[in-house]
Each structure stands twice: as structure tokens, then as C-alpha cells.
Amino acid sequence: MIEARHLRVLRAVAATGSFSGAARELGCTQPAVSQQMKSLETSAGTRLVVRTGRETRLTQAGEVLVRHATGILAGLTAAEEEIAAIVGLRAGRVRLVSFPSGSSTLVPAALAALRAAHPGTRVSLVEAEPPRSVSMLRDGDCDIALAFRYDGGEGEWQDLAVRPLLVDRLVGLVPEGHPLADAGKVAMADLADESWIAGCPRCRTQLVGACEAAGFTPRIDFATDDYPAVIGLVAAGLGVATLPELALTSVRTEGVRKLTVEPSVSREVVALTLPDLARVPAVAATLDELATAAEAAA
């Protein structure tokens, strides 16, 4: 019989490419990993991994089993959490992953409210941008992913439970001494000859698309995921930028002017989870607090 603990070992071997790497990830010894893999292969009735030199790779049967393992383990996690909440055997646990501007704005208020209402619920937080955060959710490495998408992203989350939070528009940033600093609003086409400072990879893609729709390709001289760095570069007169309005609520903006961009560009900010996990009380409570924090921010 195939056991969940064996599936976790197989998934770790697939992710790390070796028994030793899987042992480090799981916090056990390499012989223990080897023994569990032998037991799993006995249960499956076929080889699941092969070693070629220092590399360990999956057989075709191993690839099939890993593909099904994520859904099986997510279902088991959901079952364990729901049962624990019903019978009161242990407090809730939520693993949250968020993009940086969400971590600095929505997450603190949501988690403070959650702790006040449910002090026994433990929440861990790591940062990752979509699509990496969404992949972490699908792989079972988190319970909730705070994510965003721009126009045209419909369908990419159809297998997930989606909790809409807010619509976050992009704001134009120019240095204080810029000729358009007092304009209040600006058309993208008016910035065609400017040097640009780009943000995260997904925002960068959106920026290029918006500029091309306005008839030009932006000359990107600097690219950084660090929002204070973007502000600093713009303030120093090294270029112009667009940033999500949510990101600007948690950084100092001295030396720059904010402009409304036309045509308007915005992103949808959501909380994602697996459909099974959405019924886990601790996960549901966290989603509710994120929605409340987003309503206050909006």
C-alpha cells in the first residue's frame, strides 16, 4: 500500500534530484530516504527512480506518481486540518506566501486581527512574486498565496479558489523637477522619450505591453524589485517609472511626483488557495481577515 510519507519522500527526491538532497529537505538521513523509496517501489511494483552517476531521475512511473502526489497530499492536509479543528486536538496552522507590497500593507493588518480573534492559530510568511507563489500553492508548499494579475490573465487560476481583494492601479512617477511634475495626469505616449526604471518581472512585462500599446518601446535603463530603490532612482532624475498604488503606501516618496496614468492600468489583487483548503477553518479565517484588510486599504 502506498503511504503518504512515501509520497512526500518521492516528491522531495524529484525536487532535489538526489537522495541526499531529499534527506536535507525532509530533515532525516539519506539511509532513511533510501529505505522509504525501496518500500514505495515495492508497493508500486516497479522502479520509480534510476541513478545515473551522481544524478537521480524519475522513471516514467515515477513521474506519474509525483504528478498525482501533490493532489493526494493536499487532500490529506485539508483532511487533517479540518479534523483537528472539529475535535480540538490542535490549533490551526496557515502557511502564507505574499508578494512584497502585499506583505507590507495587507498582511500586517490581517495577521494582527487574526491573532486577536484566534490566538492559537499560527501563521508563517514567506515572500514570492507570482507566478512562483502560485506554483508553490499548487505544489503544496503553502496554504494561501497572495497574488496579482493584470488584464488578460483570466483562466490561469481556474483550478484554484480565488478570493478577490482589491483593484490596484498603476501610478506614474517622475522627478520633482520634471516638466510634467505638476501635470496631475500623463498619457503613456508623453513618456516615450524617457529613460525607464522597471519593477518586478511581471510588472515589467505589463509596462512594456502598456508602452507598446501607446506606440513605443520603453528604454529600460534600470530594473529592480526593490520599491524604495525605484523611488530613489526616479528622485535622482535617472528615469521615470510606474508602480502599483499599493506599493506606494509603505514607502517614502520624497523627491518624486505621482501622476495618474492614461489610459488607466491596474492589477487585480487576490488571495488564492486550493479548493479543499478553502474549507479549513484556519485558512478560511485568514482569507476573511485579508479581505477585511483589503477593504480598509481600498
C-alpha positions as CSV (number, residue, x, y, z in Angstrom):
1,M,0.0,0.0,0.0
2,I,1.3,3.4,-0.9
3,E,1.7,5.7,2.1
4,A,1.6,9.5,2.3
5,R,5.1,9.6,4.0
6,H,6.5,7.7,1.0
7,L,4.9,10.2,-1.4
8,R,6.5,13.1,0.5
9,V,9.9,11.4,0.1
10,L,9.4,10.8,-3.6
11,R,8.4,14.4,-4.2
12,A,11.5,15.6,-2.3
13,V,13.7,13.3,-4.4
14,A,12.1,14.7,-7.6
15,A,12.5,18.3,-6.4
16,T,16.2,18.0,-5.3
17,G,17.4,15.4,-7.8
18,S,19.1,13.2,-5.2
19,F,18.5,11.1,-2.0
20,S,20.9,13.3,-0.1
21,G,19.1,16.5,-1.2
22,A,15.8,14.9,-0.2
23,A,17.2,14.0,3.2
24,R,18.3,17.6,3.8
25,E,14.9,18.9,2.8
26,L,13.0,16.5,5.0
27,G,15.3,16.7,7.9
28,C,16.2,13.0,8.0
29,T,19.1,10.7,7.0
30,Q,19.9,9.5,3.5
31,P,19.6,5.8,4.5
32,A,16.1,6.6,5.8
33,V,15.2,8.2,2.4
34,S,16.7,5.2,0.6
35,Q,14.7,2.7,2.7
36,Q,11.4,4.6,2.2
37,M,12.0,4.7,-1.5
38,K,12.5,0.9,-1.5
39,S,9.3,0.5,0.3
40,L,7.4,2.7,-2.1
41,E,8.8,0.9,-5.1
42,T,7.8,-2.4,-3.5
43,S,4.3,-1.1,-3.1
44,A,4.2,0.3,-6.6
45,G,5.6,-2.9,-8.1
46,T,8.1,-1.1,-10.3
47,R,11.2,1.2,-10.3
48,L,10.4,4.8,-9.7
49,V,13.9,6.3,-9.8
50,V,17.1,5.4,-11.5
51,R,20.6,6.6,-10.7
52,T,23.0,7.8,-13.5
53,G,26.3,8.8,-11.9
54,R,25.5,11.4,-9.3
55,E,22.1,12.2,-10.7
56,T,18.9,10.6,-9.6
57,R,16.0,10.9,-12.1
58,L,12.4,9.6,-12.2
59,T,11.3,6.8,-14.4
60,Q,8.1,7.2,-16.3
61,A,6.2,5.5,-13.5
62,G,7.9,7.8,-11.0
63,E,6.8,10.9,-13.0
64,V,3.2,9.7,-13.0
65,L,3.2,9.1,-9.2
66,V,4.7,12.5,-8.5
67,R,2.1,14.2,-10.6
68,H,-0.7,12.6,-8.5
69,A,1.2,13.0,-5.2
70,T,0.6,16.8,-5.0
71,G,-3.2,16.5,-5.1
72,I,-3.2,13.5,-2.7
73,L,-1.0,15.3,-0.1
74,A,-3.0,18.5,-0.4
75,G,-6.2,16.5,0.2
76,L,-4.6,14.8,3.2
77,T,-3.5,18.1,4.6
78,A,-7.0,19.5,4.3
79,A,-8.5,16.5,6.0
80,E,-6.0,16.7,8.9
81,E,-6.7,20.4,9.4
82,E,-10.5,20.1,9.3
83,I,-10.5,17.1,11.7
84,A,-8.1,18.8,14.1
85,A,-10.4,21.9,14.1
86,I,-13.5,19.9,14.7
87,V,-12.2,17.8,17.6
88,G,-10.0,20.5,19.1
89,L,-6.8,18.4,19.1
90,R,-4.6,21.2,17.9
91,A,-4.6,24.8,16.8
92,G,-4.8,25.9,13.2
93,R,-1.7,26.4,11.0
94,V,-1.6,28.5,7.9
95,R,1.4,28.9,5.5
96,L,1.1,32.2,3.7
97,V,3.1,33.5,0.7
98,S,2.8,37.0,-0.5
99,F,4.4,39.5,-2.9
100,P,6.4,42.3,-1.2
101,S,3.9,45.2,-1.4
102,G,1.2,42.9,-0.1
103,S,3.4,41.8,2.8
104,S,4.0,45.4,3.8
105,T,0.3,46.6,3.5
106,L,-2.4,43.9,3.6
107,V,-0.7,41.2,5.6
108,P,0.2,43.0,8.8
109,A,-3.3,44.2,9.5
110,A,-4.8,40.9,8.5
111,L,-2.5,38.8,10.8
112,A,-2.9,41.2,13.7
113,A,-6.6,40.8,13.5
114,L,-6.3,37.0,13.1
115,R,-4.1,36.7,16.2
116,A,-6.5,38.8,18.2
117,A,-9.5,36.7,17.2
118,H,-7.7,33.3,17.1
119,P,-4.6,33.4,19.3
120,G,-3.9,29.7,18.8
121,T,-3.6,30.0,15.0
122,R,-0.1,30.0,13.8
123,V,0.7,31.8,10.5
124,S,4.1,31.6,8.7
125,L,5.0,34.1,5.9
126,V,7.4,33.9,3.0
127,E,7.7,36.3,0.1
128,A,7.4,35.3,-3.6
129,E,6.0,37.0,-6.7
130,P,3.5,35.3,-9.0
131,P,3.8,33.0,-10.8
132,R,6.3,31.5,-8.4
133,S,3.9,31.9,-5.4
134,V,1.1,30.2,-7.4
135,S,3.4,27.3,-8.2
136,M,4.2,27.0,-4.5
137,L,0.5,26.7,-3.8
138,R,-0.1,24.1,-6.4
139,D,3.0,22.1,-5.2
140,G,1.7,22.1,-1.6
141,D,4.3,24.4,-0.2
142,C,1.8,26.9,1.1
143,D,-1.8,27.2,2.0
144,I,-2.6,30.7,0.8
145,A,-0.9,32.7,-1.9
146,L,-1.4,36.5,-2.1
147,A,-1.1,37.2,-5.8
148,F,-2.0,39.6,-8.6
149,R,-2.7,39.6,-12.3
150,Y,-3.1,42.2,-15.0
151,D,-5.7,42.3,-17.7
152,G,-5.8,39.2,-19.8
153,G,-4.9,36.7,-17.0
154,E,-8.3,35.0,-16.9
155,G,-8.1,31.2,-16.8
156,E,-4.7,30.9,-15.2
157,W,-6.3,30.2,-11.8
158,Q,-9.3,28.2,-12.8
159,D,-8.2,25.2,-10.7
160,L,-7.9,27.3,-7.6
161,A,-10.2,29.0,-5.1
162,V,-10.0,32.8,-5.8
163,R,-10.8,35.4,-3.2
164,P,-10.8,38.9,-4.9
165,L,-9.3,41.5,-2.6
166,L,-8.9,44.8,-4.5
167,V,-8.1,46.5,-7.8
168,D,-4.7,48.2,-7.6
169,R,-4.0,50.8,-10.3
170,L,-0.5,51.8,-11.5
171,V,0.7,55.3,-10.8
172,G,3.3,57.2,-12.8
173,L,6.4,58.6,-11.1
174,V,8.6,61.4,-12.3
175,P,11.3,63.5,-10.6
176,E,10.1,66.7,-8.8
177,G,11.9,68.9,-11.4
178,H,10.4,67.0,-14.4
179,P,8.4,69.2,-16.9
180,L,5.3,67.0,-16.2
181,A,5.7,67.1,-12.4
182,D,2.7,69.4,-12.0
183,A,0.5,67.8,-14.7
184,G,-1.5,65.6,-12.3
185,K,-2.1,63.1,-15.1
186,V,0.0,61.9,-18.0
187,A,-0.5,59.8,-21.2
188,M,1.9,56.9,-21.6
189,A,2.7,58.3,-25.1
190,D,4.1,61.5,-23.5
191,L,6.8,59.5,-21.8
192,A,8.0,57.8,-25.0
193,D,11.4,59.5,-24.9
194,E,12.1,58.9,-21.2
195,S,14.5,56.5,-19.6
196,W,12.5,54.0,-17.6
197,I,13.0,52.2,-14.3
198,A,11.2,48.9,-14.2
199,G,10.0,46.8,-11.3
200,C,9.3,43.1,-10.8
201,P,9.4,40.8,-13.8
202,R,5.6,40.6,-14.1
203,C,5.2,44.4,-13.7
204,R,8.0,44.8,-16.2
205,T,6.1,42.7,-18.8
206,Q,3.0,44.8,-18.2
207,L,4.9,48.1,-18.5
208,V,6.3,47.0,-21.9
209,G,2.9,46.0,-23.1
210,A,1.3,49.3,-22.0
211,C,4.0,51.3,-23.7
212,E,3.8,49.3,-26.9
213,A,0.0,49.8,-26.9
214,A,0.8,53.6,-26.7
215,G,3.1,53.3,-29.7
216,F,6.6,53.0,-28.4
217,T,9.0,50.5,-26.8
218,P,10.3,51.8,-23.4
219,R,14.1,52.2,-23.0
220,I,14.6,50.4,-19.6
221,D,17.9,51.6,-18.1
222,F,17.3,50.1,-14.6
223,A,15.4,47.2,-13.3
224,T,14.9,46.4,-9.6
225,D,12.3,44.5,-7.5
226,D,13.0,46.9,-4.6
227,Y,10.4,49.7,-4.5
228,P,12.4,52.1,-2.4
229,A,15.2,51.7,-5.0
230,V,12.8,52.6,-7.7
231,I,11.8,55.8,-5.8
232,G,15.4,56.7,-5.2
233,L,16.4,56.3,-8.9
234,V,13.4,58.4,-10.0
235,A,14.1,61.1,-7.4
236,A,17.7,61.2,-8.6
237,G,16.5,62.1,-12.1
238,L,17.6,58.8,-13.6
239,G,14.3,58.0,-15.2
240,V,10.5,57.6,-14.8
241,A,8.6,54.6,-13.6
242,T,5.1,53.2,-12.8
243,L,4.4,51.4,-9.6
244,P,1.3,49.9,-8.1
245,E,-0.5,52.3,-5.8
246,L,-0.5,49.7,-3.0
247,A,3.3,49.7,-3.1
248,L,3.5,53.4,-2.6
249,T,1.6,53.3,0.7
250,S,4.5,51.7,2.5
251,V,7.5,53.6,1.1
252,R,8.7,57.2,1.4
253,T,8.2,59.2,-1.8
254,E,10.3,62.3,-1.2
255,G,11.7,63.7,-4.4
256,V,9.1,62.3,-6.8
257,R,5.7,63.3,-8.1
258,K,2.8,60.9,-8.6
259,L,0.8,61.1,-11.7
260,T,-2.4,59.4,-12.9
261,V,-1.6,57.3,-16.0
262,E,-3.8,57.4,-19.0
263,P,-5.1,55.0,-20.2
264,S,-5.6,53.5,-16.8
265,V,-3.6,50.4,-16.0
266,S,-4.5,48.2,-13.0
267,R,-3.9,44.8,-11.5
268,E,-6.3,42.6,-9.6
269,V,-5.0,41.5,-6.2
270,V,-6.4,38.2,-4.9
271,A,-5.9,35.6,-2.2
272,L,-5.6,32.1,-3.7
273,T,-5.9,28.7,-2.1
274,L,-6.7,25.1,-3.1
275,P,-10.5,24.3,-3.2
276,D,-10.0,21.7,-0.4
277,L,-8.0,24.0,1.8
278,A,-10.6,26.8,1.5
279,R,-12.8,24.7,3.9
280,V,-10.1,24.5,6.5
281,P,-11.2,26.9,9.4
282,A,-7.8,28.5,9.9
283,V,-7.4,29.1,6.2
284,A,-10.9,30.5,5.9
285,A,-10.4,32.8,8.8
286,T,-7.1,34.1,7.3
287,L,-8.9,34.7,3.9
288,D,-11.6,36.7,5.8
289,E,-9.0,38.9,7.5
290,L,-7.1,39.5,4.3
291,A,-10.4,40.6,2.7
292,T,-11.1,43.0,5.6
293,A,-7.6,44.5,5.4
294,A,-8.0,45.0,1.6
295,E,-11.4,46.7,2.1
296,A,-9.7,49.1,4.6
297,A,-6.8,49.7,2.2
298,A,-9.1,50.4,-0.7
